[in-house]
Amino acid sequence: MWRQKVFPEARLLWLARAWLALVMGCSAAGAQTGMAQPGKPVLAGDAAIVAAKAAYEARDLAAFDRLNPTGHILALYVDYWWLRVAFDKKPVKQLDADVQAFLKQAADTPLAPLLQRAWLKELGKTQDWTSFSINYPPAEEDTELACYGIQYRYQRDGESALAAGKALWLTSKTLPESCAPVFDAMQAKGLLTGDDIRARYTLAVQALNVSLVRALWQKLPASQRSDERTFARAERQPLKYLQDKPTPQQKGARELLFLALERAAQQDVEQARRAWVAVRDSWPQADREYGNVRLAYHAARGLHPDAHRFFGEAGNASLNEAQQPWRIRAALRAGDYEVALTAIEALPEANRDEEMWRYWRARCLEQRKNDIAVQQAQMLYRQLTGQSTYYGFLARERLDDGSIAVMPVTASAAPAPSEAVRDFLARDAVQRIVKLNELGLRPEMLVEWRTLVRTLDNSELRVVALAMAQRGLLDRSIAAAERMTAPVEWTLRYPRPFSEAFRKAGATHSVDENVLYAVARQESRFVPDIVSSAGAIGLMQLMPRTARWVATQRGATNYRIEHLDDAAVNADFGAFYLRHCLDGLSGSLVLAAVAYNAGPGRARSWRAKATAKGGAATEGDIWVESIPFDETRDYVKKVLANAKVYAQQRGEAFSLREALAWVRSPTQPVTAGSSFGDAETDATDKRPADQAVGEETP
């Protein structure tokens, strides 16, 4: 989730929050939402909306009595927040009329389905199935509500309703409390068997959801599980448990064997491997193969040089959806393209057709170096060249070395008819989006946004993108442009705002301006004062500790954190830090992007493990594909693709293959006390903006 900082330009709203905090202690008789009490101070306008959100977060129902949002475009939000707090403060039966009135009034807004789902959960908690039946089902439901739905149908229809619970059972996640009565009833009726419990137990072990592991272990028959002391040893001292060589003859040993192996492998693959090899021969073949696969999977994610060989020991064991990609990556890192190709072809058809695996199938076929295989590879590359993505750009470069432009070079997008933009901006939903964004209520804005864009066709999306750009909401403009199918509006997808700030920052720190834009687009979508849930700030998403370190290096004696809200300062600090990462990692843009996203320490560690055993370097595309963090792997690909587009916007050359090149282990280790990767810069660890807000990006 994102939050918006409150800086001097929003002082009125900050004062509204401060005022609310001052008077929150006052008591008031239960008044209707949005109604002010005589003799009490009142807030109206924007300040009332911000104060209402603060009251909602503080769960202070009385504070709403001092607000008057009448006539405001967001007045419904005050009613919504009041009702959500009232759910905790008032008997459910007293609120039915208020809820039904709100659902009718807010029917054309995203607030109606949100409140309907919340209301149904309240009714489910109190087992008020009569009222529940009137409001059920909603258009969409989450797992908590789905379980209440099953409870409702169970009391109405009997045992047949419980069958729907099977689809919810098999997960490694801890499920909401509303599901417990469903599963208890299923187990009592024999619809949840011991095999079902073990299947979910296995998933929980693989996810290391220890609380769920323990809960499921206790559901096993007492005759089939070990004592508490043995369970605790497998959980807390996994290596010691394995070294004691458990056997199949010991009660409950199989469940604990794989719990211990999983925990030991996450802590130290090498030691876990030695303990596993010493014990595995006493177990049946299916268990040996399963253990070998889990060990290999952890080794691959840890970039262990023998991961490919470990997978080879698994024999014909089937791999799950999480293990299959790492089997391929381990083979690629080892240079075994034939095994990688076989593993790609073993993927389910839907996965195999993803552009990532089409690209790697082509790369593997190329290695055969015969005419038929090369032609097959080139055909796959040609299929990918129509995609404006990392793999599409790489495929084009492998066909023609990047000599063909990936996009037409245009100065700007043609304007939409002014009346179309005016009509769009006049919509109530759009006015709510603009105002929510202005007030820093970003989560609410995103809910409104997603509801709006679902209904728009290609021509309407173009109007949206242009209108949002005009209003300065570049992140929304980009999001709309990315949903367009054809033609691709490159200048809307890849704008160049704050041009002077980026030009000066790039020139000052000798960083390619196109790369700065590529990073900023991925980090913040050009929202200058955005703050991530991890605390990263502004255009270049600088962590506060990193920014203080940069300020010290830059000699900025009067630096304050609010300066990061200034586009010029943020771009300058971001360029300085990116230059620092480049200089500390042999000038590699790939490694610098990893450092910028996941921290210099991880970039160094992953580079040191760049190759299979005995090697000195790994091809850059293979190295990127093997980055252990899914988020960082995706980030690096998108930054490279962004840089390609920004360069070609200006007719400048940018080769992904050159940027990737080879990733080489350092000639000498980085020693303690070196300037690169110190404690301050190692604090960098954040999420890319697009993932944090749930946006879809190419």
C-alpha positions, 0 to 999 in steps of 0.5 A: 500500500502507498501513502502520501506524505503531508508537506507544507503545500497540504498544510490545511489538511495537516491542520485538519488532522491535528484539530481532529486529534485534539478534539477526539477525546470529546464524547458525543451522543450517537448522531447520524453520520455527517451530522454536526452537533450544536455547540461543537466545532465543525470541519467541512470541505476537504478538511472534513474528508481527511478528518473522517479518514483519520477518525476511521483509522482511529476507530473514533465514532464520536469524531464523525459528529463534528464533521459536515461533508455535505456537498463534497464529491467525497461525502459518501466516503464519510458515510462509508467510513462511519459505517465501517467504524459503527460495525465495531461499535454498535449492535449489527441489527441497529445498522441494517437500515443505514446499510441498506440506505447506503447501498442504494445511494452508493450503487454506482460507486465502488463503495457499494460492493465494498460495504456489501462484502463487509456487511455480509461478514458482520452478519456471518460473524453473528450467524444472522443468516436471515439478513445474510440471505437478503444481501448474499451473494455479492458480485465478488467474494474473498475467502473469508466471505466464501466460507461464510457463504458455505456456512449459510448454505450448510444450515439451509441445505445440509451436507451437500453445501460442504463440498465447496469447501474442498476448493478452499482447503488445499492451500499453504496459507492460514485461512480466515476464522470463518473457514474453521467451522466449515472444515470442522464440519467437513472432517466430522462428515468424512469429507476431509480425510487423512490424505487431505490433511497430509496434502495441505500439511505438505504445502504448509511445510514447503511454505514454512508456515509453521503455525499452520504446520503445527495446527495440521500436524495436530489434526492427524490421528494420535496414532500417526504423529510423534510426541510434542518434544520430537516435533519441537526438535524437528522444527527448532533444531532441524539439522540435529533432527536429521543428523539423528537419522530418523527412520520410517519405522518411527511414529510420525517420522515422515512428516517431521523428516520433511519439515526438518529438511525444509527448515535446514535447507533454508538455513544452510543448503550445504549442511542440509545436503550432507545430513540428507545424504546420510539419511535418505537411503533408509527411506522409500524411493518416492520419499528419496526423490521428493527430498532430492527435489526439495533440496535441489529447489532450495539449492537453485534459489540459493544459486548453489553451484551444484543445484543442476546436479542435485536436480539430476538426482531426483530421477523421475520425480514430478516437479510442481509449478514453483520447482519447474522454473528453477529446474530450468534456471539451474540447467541454464546456469550449468550450461546444460541447454539440452536438459533446460530444453527438455524441462521447458518442453515438460511445462504445462502448455499454458506455461510453455507458451509464455514469452519467457519460456518461448525465448529460452526455448529459442536460446536452447535450440540455438545451441544445437547449431544445426540448420533446423534448430536454428530456424526453429529458434529464429521462428520463435524470436520472430513471434516475440518481436511484436511484444514491447517487453524485455523478451521481445526486445531481446528477441529482436536483438538476437535476430538483427542486433537491434538495428530495427527500431522497436518503436516509431520515434514520435515527438508527442501523442496527438491531442484528443478532442477537447470536448472528449477530455472535458466530458471525461473529467466531468464524470463523478468517478473521475472527479472522485479519483482526482480529489482522492489523489489530491488529498493523498487517499491513494488506496481509495483512489486506486479502487475507484480507478480500477473500477473505472478502467475495467469498462473502457474501450481502446479509444476511451482509454486514450482519452483517459491517458491524455486527460490524466497527463493533463491533470499531472496524474502521470501514473494514471496516464501510464496505467491507462496507456498500458491497457490500450491494445493498438496502436501503442502510444509510446509517448503516453506509456513512456513520458519524460516529465521533469526534463530539466531535473533529469537532464541536470542529474544525469549530466552531474553524475554521468548517468545516462538520462534514459536510464534515470527515466527507466528507473524512475518510471519503474520506481514511482511512475513519476509521482513526485511525493509518493512514499512506499510501504517500506518508506522509499520516497519520491521519484527515485524511491530513496530510502531515508537512510540512503538519502541521508548518506547521499546528502552527507556525501554531497555535502548538503548540510541543511538536508531535511527529509522533506527535500526529497519531495522536490523532483530536482533533489530526488533526481539528483540524489537518485542519480548520485546513488545509481552512479555509486552502484555502477562504480561499485559493481564494475559499471554493470547496469544489471548489477546496479539495478539489482543493488538499487532495488534489493541492496548492494549487499545482495548484488555483491552476493549474487554476483559472487555466485554468478556461475556454476562450479568452476566457472568465471562468468555467466551470460547476462540474460541467464544471470538475470533469469536466476535472480533469487527474488521474483520481485527483483528479477522482474524489476531488472527486466523492466528497467532494461526494457524501459531504458531501451524505449527511452533511448529509441524515443530520441533515436539513440542506441541502447542494446540490451545484449550489451547491457547484459553482457557477461556477469563476472565474479569479482576478481577480488572480494569486497573487504569490510570498510570499503566505501561500496555497500556500507551500512547506510546504502545496504539499507536499500530494500524496497518494492517497485512502485508498480508491484506495490500498487498492483498495476499491470506493466509490460 
